[in-house]
Amino acid sequence: MRQSFIRSLPALLSVLLAVPAVANERHFTWSYESATLPAGAVEIEPQTTFRMGREQYYLGMDHRLEFEFGITDHLMGALYLNFGTETMRDGSNLTSGSQSQGASAEFKYNLSNAMADAIGSALYLELTATPLEYEIEGKLLLDKRLGSWHLASNFIYEREWGFEGFWNNEHKLAVSLGATYFLTEHLTLGAEVYGQGTLEQTPTNTDTTLQHGALFVGPVVGYSSHSWWLVTSVTPQVVGFGDAVTAAGTSRDLTDFHAVQARVILGIHL
């Protein structure tokens, strides 16, 4: 019996290695999916977003270091550290700087499974704080696996309080759509659409009007292995809308948004 068990070890190991890692793999950069980490599972996710092009030269990089953990099989939490750098032209001057963008806490609760149920769904809550800014963000996450296709959509509301010599608050409404195709078991190729509008209130303007808005569209590529995954996208701004665009008489909003956004997310299973 012992010899039979020893002879079966290679086959057993090959089966175990072939089983996908228990993880919260992502196939999109702007759209979250409904899956959550199981209880006790841990993952680290470094993320960088590149923001390029405004009315004058601009290059910004926003970095997030995320520590995710499964609380139950349907509830996961995460802690983020946020920091960024930017280089911009102001007239004839080119300036650069870096700053901490505070810390965030995230909770995601899975309601249904994208593989087994008619549609995958989850609720998402994120809290962010800096010395001069506070944000609360809620999302409804929907996704579905259909054969070799994976589809996802997020509906997002964010409330932000910031101090800029006075306290003002912003309401942000956003929606994201994603569709990706599994070229192989590990490699995906698709596209994402992300649109956001900002409604702002200040002490001199208490009416909530749409100040800024933009729509981004671009390709997304993902790769996953047993111990890690990677997803990246490039989404140019295709059109802007809102009072700022109307006043400027332009087709894009390059005051509050950027000409191109690119994002890279790496997930490492621990």
C-alpha positions as CSV (number, residue, x, y, z in Angstrom):
1,M,0.0,0.0,0.0
2,R,2.9,2.4,0.9
3,Q,4.5,1.7,-2.5
4,S,1.3,2.3,-4.3
5,F,0.8,5.6,-2.5
6,I,4.4,6.7,-3.3
7,R,3.8,5.8,-7.0
8,S,0.6,7.9,-7.0
9,L,2.3,11.0,-5.6
10,P,3.4,12.5,-8.9
11,A,-0.1,12.3,-10.3
12,L,-1.6,13.7,-7.1
13,L,0.8,16.7,-7.2
14,S,0.0,17.4,-10.8
15,V,-3.7,17.5,-10.0
16,L,-3.1,19.8,-7.0
17,L,-1.0,22.2,-9.1
18,A,-3.6,22.2,-11.8
19,V,-6.3,23.4,-9.4
20,P,-6.7,27.2,-9.7
21,A,-5.4,29.2,-6.7
22,V,-8.1,30.4,-4.3
23,A,-8.0,34.1,-5.1
24,N,-10.0,37.2,-6.0
25,E,-8.6,37.5,-9.5
26,R,-9.5,40.6,-11.5
27,H,-10.0,40.7,-15.3
28,F,-10.7,44.5,-15.4
29,T,-9.1,47.6,-14.0
30,W,-12.1,49.9,-13.6
31,S,-14.8,47.3,-13.0
32,Y,-14.8,45.2,-9.8
33,E,-16.2,41.7,-10.0
34,S,-18.5,40.0,-7.5
35,A,-16.1,37.3,-6.3
36,T,-14.6,37.6,-2.8
37,L,-11.7,35.9,-1.1
38,P,-12.7,32.9,1.1
39,A,-12.3,33.1,4.9
40,G,-8.7,33.2,5.9
41,A,-7.2,33.9,2.4
42,V,-4.9,36.8,2.0
43,E,-3.8,38.8,-1.1
44,I,-1.5,41.8,-1.8
45,E,-2.4,44.1,-4.7
46,P,-0.1,46.9,-5.8
47,Q,-1.8,49.2,-8.3
48,T,-0.6,52.2,-10.4
49,T,-2.8,54.5,-12.4
50,F,-1.1,56.8,-15.0
51,R,-3.0,60.0,-15.9
52,M,-1.6,61.9,-18.9
53,G,-2.6,65.1,-20.7
54,R,-4.5,68.2,-19.6
55,E,-4.8,71.7,-21.0
56,Q,-1.0,71.9,-20.6
57,Y,1.6,69.1,-20.1
58,Y,0.6,66.8,-17.2
59,L,1.7,63.4,-16.0
60,G,0.4,62.0,-12.8
61,M,0.8,58.6,-11.1
62,D,-1.4,57.3,-8.4
63,H,-0.2,54.3,-6.4
64,R,-2.2,52.1,-4.1
65,L,-0.9,49.2,-2.0
66,E,-3.7,47.0,-1.0
67,F,-3.8,44.2,1.6
68,E,-6.9,42.0,1.1
69,F,-8.2,39.4,3.5
70,G,-11.2,37.1,3.6
71,I,-13.4,37.6,6.7
72,T,-16.1,35.0,5.8
73,D,-16.7,33.1,2.5
74,H,-18.9,36.0,1.4
75,L,-17.3,39.0,3.1
76,M,-13.8,40.4,2.4
77,G,-12.0,43.4,3.7
78,A,-9.0,45.4,2.5
79,L,-6.7,48.2,3.7
80,Y,-5.0,50.6,1.3
81,L,-2.2,53.0,1.4
82,N,-2.5,55.7,-1.2
83,F,0.2,58.0,-2.6
84,G,1.0,59.8,-5.8
85,T,3.3,61.9,-7.9
86,E,2.7,64.5,-10.6
87,T,4.6,66.6,-13.0
88,M,2.8,69.6,-14.7
89,R,3.4,72.7,-16.7
90,D,2.1,76.0,-15.3
91,G,2.8,78.6,-17.9
92,S,6.6,78.3,-18.6
93,N,7.3,76.5,-15.4
94,L,7.5,72.7,-15.1
95,T,6.9,71.5,-11.5
96,S,7.0,68.1,-9.9
97,G,5.9,66.8,-6.5
98,S,4.7,63.8,-4.5
99,Q,2.3,63.4,-1.7
100,S,0.5,61.0,0.5
101,Q,-3.2,60.5,-0.4
102,G,-4.2,59.0,2.9
103,A,-5.5,55.5,3.7
104,S,-8.6,53.6,2.7
105,A,-10.7,50.7,4.0
106,E,-12.8,48.5,1.8
107,F,-15.5,45.9,2.4
108,K,-17.1,43.7,-0.3
109,Y,-20.0,41.4,0.3
110,N,-20.9,38.7,-2.2
111,L,-24.6,38.2,-2.9
112,S,-24.5,35.7,-5.8
113,N,-22.1,33.8,-7.9
114,A,-21.2,34.7,-11.5
115,M,-20.6,31.1,-12.5
116,A,-23.5,29.2,-10.7
117,D,-26.2,31.9,-10.5
118,A,-28.1,33.8,-13.1
119,I,-25.8,36.8,-12.4
120,G,-23.0,37.5,-10.0
121,S,-23.6,40.4,-7.6
122,A,-21.9,42.1,-4.7
123,L,-22.1,45.3,-2.6
124,Y,-18.9,47.4,-2.1
125,L,-18.1,50.1,0.4
126,E,-14.9,52.1,0.6
127,L,-13.9,54.8,3.1
128,T,-10.9,57.2,2.5
129,A,-9.4,59.8,4.7
130,T,-6.7,62.4,4.5
131,P,-6.1,65.5,6.7
132,L,-8.1,67.7,4.3
133,E,-10.4,65.3,2.5
134,Y,-12.8,62.5,3.3
135,E,-14.6,60.2,0.9
136,I,-17.2,57.5,1.1
137,E,-17.9,55.4,-2.0
138,G,-20.5,52.7,-2.6
139,K,-20.8,50.4,-5.6
140,L,-23.2,47.8,-6.9
141,L,-21.2,45.1,-8.6
142,L,-22.7,42.9,-11.3
143,D,-20.9,40.3,-13.5
144,K,-21.5,37.1,-15.4
145,R,-19.4,34.3,-17.0
146,L,-20.8,33.1,-20.3
147,G,-18.6,30.5,-21.8
148,S,-15.3,32.1,-22.8
149,W,-16.7,35.6,-22.1
150,H,-16.8,37.5,-18.8
151,L,-19.0,40.6,-18.5
152,A,-19.0,43.1,-15.6
153,S,-20.7,46.3,-14.7
154,N,-20.4,48.7,-11.7
155,F,-22.8,51.4,-10.6
156,I,-21.0,53.9,-8.4
157,Y,-21.8,56.8,-6.0
158,E,-19.1,58.7,-4.2
159,R,-19.5,61.6,-1.7
160,E,-16.4,63.7,-1.1
161,W,-15.7,66.5,1.4
162,G,-12.6,68.6,0.8
163,F,-11.1,71.8,2.3
164,E,-9.7,74.3,-0.2
165,G,-9.8,77.4,1.9
166,F,-13.4,76.5,2.6
167,W,-15.3,73.2,3.0
168,N,-17.0,72.0,-0.2
169,N,-18.6,68.8,-1.1
170,E,-18.9,66.8,-4.3
171,H,-21.2,64.1,-5.5
172,K,-19.7,61.7,-8.1
173,L,-21.8,59.3,-10.1
174,A,-20.0,56.8,-12.3
175,V,-20.7,53.6,-14.3
176,S,-18.3,51.1,-15.8
177,L,-18.8,48.3,-18.3
178,G,-16.4,45.6,-19.2
179,A,-16.3,42.6,-21.5
180,T,-13.3,40.2,-21.8
181,Y,-12.6,37.0,-23.7
182,F,-10.5,34.1,-22.4
183,L,-8.0,33.5,-25.2
184,T,-6.6,30.7,-23.1
185,E,-7.2,29.5,-19.5
186,H,-4.8,32.2,-18.3
187,L,-4.9,35.0,-20.9
188,T,-7.8,37.4,-21.4
189,L,-8.4,40.3,-23.9
190,G,-11.3,42.7,-23.8
191,A,-12.5,46.3,-23.5
192,E,-13.7,48.7,-20.8
193,V,-15.9,51.7,-20.7
194,Y,-15.8,54.1,-17.8
195,G,-17.9,57.3,-17.3
196,Q,-18.0,59.7,-14.4
197,G,-19.8,62.9,-13.6
198,T,-19.1,65.4,-10.8
199,L,-21.8,67.5,-9.1
200,E,-20.2,70.1,-6.9
201,Q,-21.5,72.4,-4.1
202,T,-19.5,75.3,-2.7
203,P,-20.5,78.2,-0.2
204,T,-21.0,80.5,-3.3
205,N,-22.9,77.8,-5.3
206,T,-25.3,75.7,-3.4
207,D,-27.0,74.4,-6.5
208,T,-25.9,70.9,-7.3
209,T,-25.1,71.0,-11.0
210,L,-23.0,68.8,-13.3
211,Q,-19.7,70.6,-13.3
212,H,-17.4,67.9,-14.9
213,G,-17.9,64.7,-16.8
214,A,-16.0,62.4,-19.1
215,L,-16.2,59.0,-20.9
216,F,-13.2,56.7,-21.3
217,V,-13.0,53.7,-23.6
218,G,-10.1,51.3,-24.2
219,P,-8.6,47.8,-24.2
220,V,-7.9,45.6,-21.2
221,V,-5.5,42.6,-21.0
222,G,-5.2,40.1,-18.1
223,Y,-3.1,37.2,-17.2
224,S,-3.4,34.8,-14.3
225,S,-1.2,32.0,-12.9
226,H,-1.4,29.8,-9.8
227,S,0.2,32.3,-7.5
228,W,-0.3,35.7,-9.1
229,W,-2.4,37.7,-11.7
230,L,-1.9,40.9,-13.7
231,V,-4.4,43.1,-15.5
232,T,-3.7,46.4,-17.4
233,S,-5.7,48.8,-19.5
234,V,-5.4,52.0,-21.5
235,T,-8.5,54.2,-21.7
236,P,-8.4,57.5,-23.7
237,Q,-11.0,60.1,-23.0
238,V,-13.4,60.1,-26.0
239,V,-15.8,62.9,-24.9
240,G,-16.4,65.3,-22.0
241,F,-19.6,66.8,-20.8
242,G,-20.9,69.2,-18.1
243,D,-20.7,72.9,-17.4
244,A,-16.9,73.1,-17.7
245,V,-16.9,71.6,-21.2
246,T,-19.8,73.8,-22.3
247,A,-18.1,77.0,-21.0
248,A,-14.8,76.0,-22.6
249,G,-16.4,75.1,-25.9
250,T,-14.3,71.9,-26.2
251,S,-15.1,68.2,-26.8
252,R,-13.2,66.9,-23.8
253,D,-12.9,67.9,-20.2
254,L,-9.1,68.4,-19.6
255,T,-9.5,70.5,-16.4
256,D,-10.8,67.8,-14.0
257,F,-10.0,64.8,-16.1
258,H,-7.1,63.7,-18.4
259,A,-6.7,62.8,-22.1
260,V,-5.5,59.3,-21.3
261,Q,-5.7,57.0,-18.3
262,A,-3.7,53.7,-17.9
263,R,-3.8,51.3,-15.0
264,V,-1.8,48.3,-13.9
265,I,-2.9,46.0,-11.1
266,L,-0.9,43.0,-9.8
267,G,-2.3,40.4,-7.4
268,I,-0.1,38.2,-5.3
269,H,-1.7,35.3,-3.4
270,L,-0.2,34.7,0.1
